[in-house]
């Protein structure tokens, strides 16, 4: 039986015990997966880096359901963020074109 003062693994993670409570079955934390998504959406690395990040996410998406769901959710969030950025840039371009035509 667990000791009187011990915490369940989930509670220990929530209390800042050093483990991420959102660890997926692959052994990677959600924050680590988020970094791979950011590599894909930020365009701040080489073509080889983009390919590596895409391959990592592709391989993980073929794993268990929780990992696949996490990868999909992070990719959708990254795509949404790209859409917001693109929308702002189109708005800026449109304003510049209007000013130019005056």
N, C-alpha and C positions, 0 to 999 in steps of 0.2 A: 504494500500500500504506500502511496506517496506520503512524504513527510508533511507534517501539519502546515509548515510555512511555505511549502513549494507551490509554484504556480504552474498552470497548464502551459504547454508550449506556445499556444496562441496568445495567452495573456502575457507571457514573458516577452514575446516579440513586440507586443503592443506597448509594453512598458519600457521599450528602448533597450532590450537585452542584447542588442547587437545583430539580431537576425531580422530580416525583412519579412513582415507578416504576409506580404504579397509575393512570396516566392512561388514560382511555377514549378511543375514537376520536373522540368529539365535541369533544375538546380540553379537556374539564373533568376535574378530578381527582376521585377518589373522595370526597375530603373535601368538595369543593364539592357533590357530589350528596348527601352525607350531610347537609349543612346544609339542603337542600331537604326531605329526609325529616323532619328534626327540626322544621322549621316546621310540617309537617302533623301531627306527633304531639305537639307541645308545647302547642298551642292558645295560643301567646303572641303572636299577631299578629291583625290585622284579618281580617275575612271575605275582603276583597280579596287580602290577602297569602296566605291559604290557597288561594284560587282560582289565584293566580299560580304558587305552588309546585306545585300539582297539575298545572297546564297544562304547566309546564316538564318535569316528570317524564313526563307523558303523551307529549309530543312526543319526548323522548329515548328513550322505550321503543319508539317506532316506528322507531328508527334501526337501526344494525347490531347483530349478535348480542351482541358483548361488552358494548356499552353497555346493551342490554336486560337482559342477565343481571345486570349490576351494579345497575341500577335495581331489578330484582325482588328481588335479595338484600338490598339496603338497605331496601326497603319491608317485606319479610318480617321483617327484624330489628327495624324500628320497630314493626310490629304485635306482635311477640313481647314487646317492652319494654312496650307498652301493656297487654298481657295480664297481665304480672307486676305492673304498677302497680295494675290493676283488682283483681287477686286480693288484694293486700295491703289495698286499701281495703275490699273486701268482708269480709275477716277482721276488720278494725278495727270495721266496722259491726256484724258479728255479735257481737263481744265486747261492744260497747256495748249492744246489744239484750239480751244475756244479763244484763248488769249491771243494766239498767233493769228487767227482769222479776223480779229478786230483790227 
